[in-house]
Amino acid sequence: MSINGCFLFRSEISINENPSCISHIAKFSRNFNKAHDITGILIFDGQRFVQYMEGPQEHLLSLIRKIALDPRHTKFSPLHQANGIIQRFFTNWELAYVSDIEADPLSKMWEVDWKTAVSCLLQLLPQFDSG
């Protein structure tokens, strides 16, 4: 049995990148995550990203390295990483993708410590949990 971990980061879209690339990222990520037992959420407000991922530690570490090197975003800033998590928050979502410019919790997540960021992220759950 593998050890589950989680990872939270924020970044900004690259100045040379078209925001329409996000739909491609979400589609690819869902397929990749499903194949590797990774769940989580990606929030994009037109300029900034916040992403929380959870799953087998070995798969997360590999994915984190790929994301950190992705030229479609800049200012990659890890906020939190933990190993041995017991509970997943997004068990039903390979990647919940939210694009909401008015998402107040996103602006808060950009400026606070990781515990507050996770709290803000969890405030969004009721909006996107279909059952």
Secondary structure as the mmCIF struct_conf table of DSSP 4:
data_model
#
loop_
_struct_conf.conf_type_id
_struct_conf.id
_struct_conf.beg_label_comp_id
_struct_conf.beg_label_asym_id
_struct_conf.beg_label_seq_id
_struct_conf.end_label_comp_id
_struct_conf.end_label_asym_id
_struct_conf.end_label_seq_id
HELX_LH_PP_P HELX_LH_PP_P1 SER A 2 ILE A 3
STRN STRN1 ASN A 4 ILE A 13
TURN_TY1_P TURN_TY1_P1 ILE A 15 ASN A 16
BEND BEND1 GLU A 17 GLU A 17
TURN_TY1_P TURN_TY1_P2 PRO A 19 SER A 20
HELX_RH_AL_P HELX_RH_AL_P1 CYS A 21 ALA A 35
TURN_TY1_P TURN_TY1_P3 HIS A 36 ASP A 37
STRN STRN2 THR A 39 PHE A 44
BEND BEND2 GLY A 46 GLN A 47
STRN STRN3 ARG A 48 PRO A 56
HELX_RH_AL_P HELX_RH_AL_P2 GLN A 57 LEU A 69
TURN_TY1_P TURN_TY1_P4 PRO A 71 ARG A 72
STRN STRN4 HIS A 73 ASN A 83
BEND BEND3 GLY A 84 GLY A 84
BEND BEND4 PHE A 89 PHE A 89
TURN_TY1_P TURN_TY1_P5 THR A 91 ASN A 92
BEND BEND5 GLU A 94 GLU A 94
STRN STRN5 ALA A 96 SER A 99
TURN_TY1_P TURN_TY1_P6 ILE A 101 GLU A 102
HELX_RH_AL_P HELX_RH_AL_P3 ASP A 104 GLU A 111
BEND BEND6 VAL A 112 VAL A 112
HELX_RH_AL_P HELX_RH_AL_P4 TRP A 114 PHE A 128
#
